[in-house]
Amino acid sequence: MQLTFSASVFAIIILILSVIVHEVAHGYAANALGDPTARLAGRLTLNPWPHIDIIGSVLIPLFLIISQSGFLFGWAKPVPYNPYNLKNQRWGEMLVAVAGPLSNILIAVLFAIIARLTIAMALPVAATSFAKLVVYVNIFLGLFNLLPIPPFDGYGVIAGALPYRYATSVRAFEQRVRSFGPIGLLATLFIFVTILSGPFYELGIFVFRLLVGG
């Protein structure tokens, strides 16, 4: 999907709000499972300011739009989280990890329904286009975060599902990647774009068309 300038501006705004919902979902899941760290830090809020990461929330999405990559991705500041506080030590980390991508998938499904309703009710094309843009952004955001490579949520889901003796070494590798901060994430992003962007884009478009039709 190639975006016009105005659509690109809306896409970045939608992306920022979506990554905030993504992180807040992690925080609420952790809080529900016994870890109040995000709540005590004041991060269970949709107020953008505590969440925005200038690189992940603004610069990377802007670069992807300018380069006409065909998909959007970004991130907000991760919510603070202490897995040792979780009541369910066996499945808790996996549930917290999957909460973020699941929130984006649910947003995509909700706005796909809205998009179909706007067509059925013959509402202005702008309403349909906006709803489809929300679907588009959240599909790619959700799928990207489900990639089974660190430091994305998909890796955390796999680590949480593995037996303890394997999960320990898997999580240790993730911590090494995270220790590089944004550099580690950018390196992962570069490798992904170089090797897997084509198949990933096709998958995203397939899911998009499946949801909105056409």
Residue, then its C-alpha position, 0 to 999 in steps of 0.5 A: m500500500q503506497l500512502t499519500f502525504s496526508a495518509s502518511v501523517f495519519a498513519i504515523i499518528i495511528l502508529i504512535l497510538s497503536v504502539i502505546v496501546h500495545e505497551v499499555a496492554h503488556g502493563y495491564a496483563a502484568n498487573a492482572l497477573g501480579d506484577p504492579t511495576a507498570r502501574l506504580a510507574g504510572r505507565l498504565t495510561l494512554n497519555p502519549w508522553p510517558h510512552i513516546d520513544i523518539i527513535g521508535s515512535v517517530l524516526i523509524p516510521l518516518f524512514l519507512i514511509i519515506s523509503q516506501s517500504g510498504f509497511l509500517f513498524g515502530w515502538a514505544k518505551p517498554v513498560p517496566y516489568n518484573p517477571y518474578n512478581l507474576k503469580n503464574q511463573r509457568w505461563g505468566e511471561m508468555l501471557v504478558a508477551v502475547a498481550g501486546p500483539l493481541s491488542n493490535i490484532l483486536i484493534a485490526v479486527l474491530f476496525a475491519i468490521i467498522a470498514r465493512l460497515t462504512i461500505a455497507m452504509a454508504l458512508p463517505v470514502a474517507a471514513t472507510s479509508f481511515a478505518k482501513l488504514v488503522v487495520y493496515v497499521n495494526i496488522f503489520l505492528g501485530l505481526f512484526n511483534l510476533l516474529p520469533i526473534p529477540p527482542f520482539d514479543g514472539y520470542g518471549v512467547i516461545a521462551g514462555a512456552l518452552p520447558y524451564r531448562y531450555a527457556t533459561s538459555v533462550r531468555a539469556f540470549e534475549q537479555r544480551v540482545r536487549s543490552f545493546g539497547p536501540i542498536g540491537l533493535l535496529a540491527t535486528l530490523f536491518i537484518f529483517v528488512t534485508i532478508l524477510s521483508g518480501p514474504f512478511y509484506e505478502l503475509g501482511i497484505f493477505v491478512f489485510r485483504l482477508l479482514v477488509g475484503g478486496 
